[in-house]
C-alpha cells in the first residue's frame, strides 16, 4: 500500500510539473519539491506553482513538501573540484570504433545496453571523403541549455566545468533532453534487467559517480566520472581505449593525457586544428575534436556488440 501511495504521489507531481513558490517564478533556484499526498490536511495557505504546460496556478501549501536539507546535501553534488576545469579532446584519426570506451563506461556507471552514455557515430563529410568514427559524449557545455529549462533545478553546472544531475531532484519531465542539441541524455525506464545490472555493479559506480544514475523515472548522462577525476584518476572511457583516442585533463593546467601521452592543450588544439561540434550554437562545449587526418586505421564498418548481463 505504501508503494502504491508513493507511485500515486509521484504521478500527481509529474502531472503538475510542480514548481513551488514565487521564488521559482522569479528565476531563483529552489530546493526540490515533492507532491505531499492526497491525505494531507489543507492549510488554507495558497502558493503559486507552474504546471508542465507553463500555466501558473494556485494550490494549497499542503500539496508541496520539502525533503530535509541533510538529504539534499548528502553528496555535495553541486560543488566542483576546487581549482579545476576538466576538459576532453578526442582524436578522430585514432578511433577504430573498438567500443572499449562504451563498455568501460557502462560497467563503471552500472548501465546495460541499449543505454550508452558514449555514442560512436559513422560520419562522412562529403561524397568524395572517406567515412570516419565520431565518439560523442556529454559535452559539459559552459553555456548549457539543459540547465536553463529544468523546472526543479535538478541539473546544474559545477565550478570544475562538469554539468551534473541530482537524481533526488529529477522528476523525469525530459525538458533537459529536449533542450540538449547533442542528444547526450538518456531516460531511465526502470527495466528489470537494468536495475539488476546496476545493483551488481554498484561498487564500481560508487568509485566514479557523485549521484545515483539508475533511479527509475529520471534522466542521466555522461558526467566525466567526477569522483575519479577528483582523485586524479582518468575516466574509464579514456583508460579503456586501446588506441589512445580520448585525452582528458585540466584546462587551467593546459594539459591533457590519454594515460600514455601528455600534451599541452593549447598547442595541441592549434597544431591539429581542434574544433567543437556545432560551435555556432554558442553552447561552448568542453569537448574538442581533432580532425580525422593521417588516420591510424583504415575505416571498417562496425559490428554491433553490446555488453550483456553475466
C-alpha positions as CSV (number, residue, x, y, z in Angstrom):
1,X,0.0,0.0,0.0
2,X,2.9,2.4,0.8
3,X,4.4,1.7,-2.6
4,X,1.1,2.4,-4.3
5,X,0.7,5.7,-2.4
6,X,4.3,6.7,-3.4
7,X,3.6,5.9,-7.0
8,X,0.4,7.8,-6.9
9,X,2.0,10.9,-5.4
10,X,4.8,10.8,-8.0
11,X,2.3,10.6,-10.9
12,X,0.3,13.5,-9.4
13,X,3.5,15.6,-9.1
14,X,4.5,14.8,-12.7
15,X,1.1,15.8,-13.9
16,X,1.6,19.2,-12.3
17,X,5.2,19.5,-13.3
18,X,5.4,21.2,-9.9
19,X,7.5,24.3,-9.3
20,X,6.7,25.6,-5.9
21,X,6.8,29.2,-4.7
22,X,7.1,32.6,-6.3
23,X,10.9,32.5,-6.0
24,X,10.9,30.0,-8.9
25,X,8.8,32.3,-11.0
26,X,11.5,35.0,-10.4
27,X,14.2,32.6,-11.6
28,X,15.6,31.9,-8.2
29,X,16.8,28.3,-7.7
30,X,14.6,26.3,-5.4
31,X,15.1,23.2,-3.4
32,X,13.4,20.1,-4.7
33,X,9.7,19.9,-4.1
34,X,7.6,16.7,-4.0
35,X,3.9,16.2,-4.0
36,X,2.8,15.7,-0.4
37,X,-0.1,13.2,-0.9
38,X,-3.8,13.4,-1.1
39,X,-4.5,12.7,2.6
40,X,-2.5,15.7,3.9
41,X,-4.7,18.2,5.7
42,X,-5.2,21.5,3.9
43,X,-3.6,24.5,5.5
44,X,-5.6,27.2,3.7
45,X,-2.3,28.9,2.6
46,X,-2.2,29.1,-1.2
47,X,1.1,29.1,-3.1
48,X,2.0,29.6,-6.8
49,X,3.1,26.7,-8.9
50,X,3.9,26.4,-12.6
51,X,2.4,23.4,-14.4
52,X,4.2,21.4,-17.1
53,X,2.5,23.4,-19.8
54,X,3.7,26.7,-18.4
55,X,0.5,27.8,-16.6
56,X,0.6,29.5,-13.2
57,X,-1.8,28.0,-10.7
58,X,-2.6,28.3,-7.0
59,X,-2.5,25.2,-4.8
60,X,-2.7,24.6,-1.1
61,X,0.7,24.6,0.5
62,X,-0.1,21.2,2.0
63,X,0.4,19.7,-1.5
64,X,4.1,20.8,-1.5
65,X,6.7,19.0,0.7
66,X,10.4,19.7,1.0
67,X,13.0,17.0,1.7
68,X,15.4,17.6,4.6
69,X,18.4,19.7,3.9
70,X,20.5,16.8,5.2
71,X,19.3,14.5,2.4
72,X,19.8,17.2,-0.3
73,X,23.4,17.8,0.8
74,X,24.3,14.1,1.1
75,X,26.6,14.0,-1.9
76,X,27.5,17.7,-2.3
77,X,26.9,17.2,-6.0
78,X,26.9,20.9,-6.8
79,X,30.4,21.6,-5.7
80,X,33.2,21.2,-8.2
81,X,36.8,20.2,-7.5
82,X,38.5,23.5,-6.5
83,X,41.0,24.9,-8.9
84,X,40.0,22.5,-11.8
85,X,38.4,22.9,-15.2
86,X,38.1,19.5,-16.7
87,X,38.3,19.2,-20.4
88,X,38.4,16.4,-23.1
89,X,40.0,16.1,-26.5
90,X,39.1,13.3,-29.0
91,X,41.4,12.5,-31.8
92,X,39.3,11.3,-34.6
93,X,42.3,9.9,-36.5
94,X,42.8,7.3,-33.8
95,X,39.2,6.0,-33.4
96,X,38.6,2.5,-34.8
97,X,35.3,2.0,-33.1
98,X,36.7,-0.6,-30.8
99,X,33.8,0.2,-28.4
100,X,36.0,-0.3,-25.3
101,X,35.2,3.3,-24.2
102,X,31.5,2.4,-24.3
103,X,31.9,-0.9,-22.5
104,X,34.1,0.6,-19.8
105,X,31.6,3.5,-19.3
106,X,28.7,1.1,-19.0
107,X,30.4,-1.0,-16.4
108,X,31.6,2.0,-14.4
109,X,28.2,3.6,-14.3
110,X,26.2,0.3,-14.0
111,X,24.5,0.6,-17.3
112,X,23.3,-2.1,-19.7
113,X,22.6,-1.9,-23.4
114,X,20.9,-0.2,-25.1
115,X,21.9,2.7,-22.7
116,X,25.1,4.2,-23.9
117,X,26.5,7.5,-22.5
118,X,29.1,7.4,-25.3
119,X,27.8,7.0,-28.8
120,X,30.2,6.3,-31.7
121,X,28.7,7.5,-34.9
122,X,29.6,6.9,-38.5
123,X,30.4,10.2,-40.1
124,X,31.2,11.3,-43.7
125,X,31.7,15.0,-44.5
126,X,31.3,14.7,-48.3
127,X,30.6,12.2,-51.1
128,X,34.3,12.0,-52.0
129,X,35.6,12.0,-48.5
130,X,36.2,8.8,-46.5
131,X,33.9,8.0,-43.6
132,X,35.3,8.0,-40.0
133,X,34.1,7.2,-36.5
134,X,32.9,10.0,-34.2
135,X,32.7,9.3,-30.5
136,X,30.2,11.6,-28.7
137,X,29.8,12.2,-25.0
138,X,28.0,14.8,-23.0
139,X,30.0,18.0,-23.8
140,X,29.7,19.5,-20.3
141,X,28.8,22.8,-22.0
142,X,29.9,26.1,-20.4
143,X,26.6,27.6,-21.7
144,X,24.3,24.6,-21.3
145,X,20.7,24.9,-22.5
146,X,19.8,21.8,-20.4
147,X,20.3,23.6,-17.1
148,X,18.1,26.5,-18.1
149,X,15.0,24.5,-18.8
150,X,14.9,22.2,-15.8
151,X,11.9,23.2,-13.7
152,X,13.3,21.8,-10.4
153,X,16.9,22.8,-10.7
154,X,18.0,19.1,-10.9
155,X,20.7,19.7,-13.5
156,X,23.4,22.2,-12.9
157,X,26.8,23.5,-13.8
158,X,29.7,22.8,-11.4
159,X,32.6,25.1,-10.9
160,X,35.0,22.5,-12.4
161,X,33.1,22.5,-15.7
162,X,31.0,19.4,-15.2
163,X,27.3,19.5,-15.8
164,X,25.7,17.3,-13.2
165,X,22.3,15.8,-12.5
166,X,20.8,15.4,-9.0
167,X,18.6,12.3,-9.3
168,X,17.0,13.0,-6.0
169,X,15.5,16.2,-7.5
170,X,14.9,15.0,-11.0
171,X,11.1,14.5,-11.8
172,X,11.7,13.0,-15.2
173,X,10.0,15.7,-17.2
174,X,12.6,15.3,-20.0
175,X,12.8,19.1,-20.7
176,X,16.6,18.8,-20.5
177,X,16.6,16.0,-23.0
178,X,14.6,18.2,-25.4
179,X,16.9,21.2,-24.9
180,X,20.2,19.3,-25.5
181,X,21.2,19.8,-29.1
182,X,23.6,16.8,-28.9
183,X,21.1,14.2,-27.6
184,X,23.5,13.4,-24.8
185,X,20.9,12.4,-22.2
186,X,19.0,9.2,-21.6
187,X,15.9,8.3,-19.6
188,X,15.8,5.6,-17.0
189,X,12.7,3.5,-17.7
190,X,13.4,1.1,-14.9
191,X,13.8,-2.1,-16.9
192,X,14.2,-5.1,-14.6
193,X,17.4,-6.3,-16.3
194,X,18.9,-2.8,-16.0
195,X,18.1,-2.4,-12.3
196,X,19.6,-5.8,-11.6
197,X,22.8,-4.9,-13.6
198,X,23.1,-1.6,-11.8
199,X,22.9,-3.2,-8.4
200,X,25.5,-5.8,-9.4
201,X,27.9,-3.0,-10.5
202,X,27.0,-0.6,-7.7
203,X,30.5,-0.8,-6.2
204,X,32.1,0.3,-9.5
205,X,29.7,3.1,-9.9
206,X,30.4,4.5,-6.5
207,X,34.0,5.0,-7.5
208,X,33.1,7.5,-10.2
209,X,29.7,9.0,-9.6
210,X,28.6,11.5,-7.0
211,X,24.9,10.9,-7.6
212,X,22.6,7.9,-8.4
213,X,22.2,7.5,-12.2
214,X,19.8,4.5,-12.2
215,X,16.8,5.8,-10.4
216,X,13.6,4.9,-12.3
217,X,11.9,7.8,-14.0
218,X,14.9,10.1,-14.0
219,X,17.4,11.4,-16.6
220,X,21.1,10.5,-16.7
221,X,24.2,11.1,-18.9
222,X,28.0,11.1,-19.1
223,X,29.4,13.0,-16.2
224,X,33.2,12.9,-16.8
225,X,33.4,10.4,-13.8
226,X,33.7,13.2,-11.2
227,X,34.7,11.0,-8.3
228,X,37.6,9.5,-10.3
229,X,38.6,12.9,-11.7
230,X,38.7,14.4,-8.3
231,X,41.3,11.8,-7.3
232,X,43.3,12.3,-10.4
233,X,42.1,9.0,-12.0
234,X,41.2,9.1,-15.7
235,X,37.6,8.4,-16.7
236,X,37.2,4.8,-17.9
237,X,36.4,5.9,-21.5
238,X,40.0,7.3,-21.6
239,X,41.8,4.5,-19.9
240,X,40.0,1.7,-21.7
241,X,40.5,2.9,-25.2
242,X,43.2,0.7,-26.8
243,X,44.2,3.4,-29.3
244,X,44.6,6.4,-27.1
245,X,41.8,8.2,-28.8
246,X,40.5,10.2,-25.9
247,X,42.5,12.8,-23.9
248,X,41.4,14.2,-20.6
249,X,42.9,16.9,-18.4
250,X,42.6,20.3,-16.8
251,X,42.3,23.4,-18.9
252,X,43.8,25.5,-16.1
253,X,46.9,23.4,-16.2
254,X,46.9,23.5,-20.0
255,X,47.5,19.7,-20.2
256,X,45.6,16.6,-21.4
257,X,46.6,13.0,-21.4
258,X,45.4,9.6,-22.6
259,X,47.3,7.8,-19.9
260,X,50.4,7.3,-22.0
261,X,50.9,10.5,-23.9
262,X,50.6,14.0,-22.5
263,X,50.2,17.2,-24.5
264,X,50.0,20.9,-23.8
265,X,46.3,21.6,-24.5
266,X,46.6,24.9,-26.2
267,X,49.4,23.8,-28.6
268,X,47.6,20.5,-29.5
269,X,44.4,22.4,-30.4
270,X,46.3,24.9,-32.5
271,X,48.6,22.5,-34.3
272,X,45.8,20.0,-35.0
273,X,43.0,22.5,-35.8
274,X,40.9,21.4,-32.9
275,X,37.2,22.3,-33.0
276,X,34.0,21.9,-31.1
277,X,30.7,20.4,-32.5
278,X,28.1,22.9,-33.5
279,X,30.2,25.9,-32.4
280,X,27.6,28.2,-33.9
281,X,25.1,27.3,-31.2
282,X,27.0,29.1,-28.6
283,X,26.8,26.2,-26.1
284,X,30.6,26.3,-25.5
285,X,31.3,22.5,-25.2
286,X,34.2,21.3,-23.1
287,X,35.0,18.5,-25.5
288,X,37.2,19.3,-28.5
289,X,37.8,17.2,-31.6
290,X,41.0,16.8,-33.7
291,X,40.1,16.2,-37.4
292,X,40.5,12.7,-38.8
293,X,43.6,13.4,-41.0
294,X,46.5,10.9,-41.4
295,X,44.4,8.2,-39.8
296,X,45.9,5.4,-37.8
297,X,43.4,2.8,-39.1
298,X,41.5,2.2,-42.4
299,X,37.8,2.6,-41.9
300,X,35.8,-0.5,-41.2
301,X,32.1,-0.8,-40.8
302,X,31.0,-1.6,-37.2
303,X,30.0,-5.0,-35.9
304,X,27.3,-4.2,-33.3
305,X,28.3,-5.6,-29.9
306,X,26.7,-4.8,-26.6
307,X,27.6,-5.7,-23.1
308,X,25.3,-8.3,-21.6
309,X,24.5,-9.3,-18.1
310,X,26.7,-12.1,-17.0
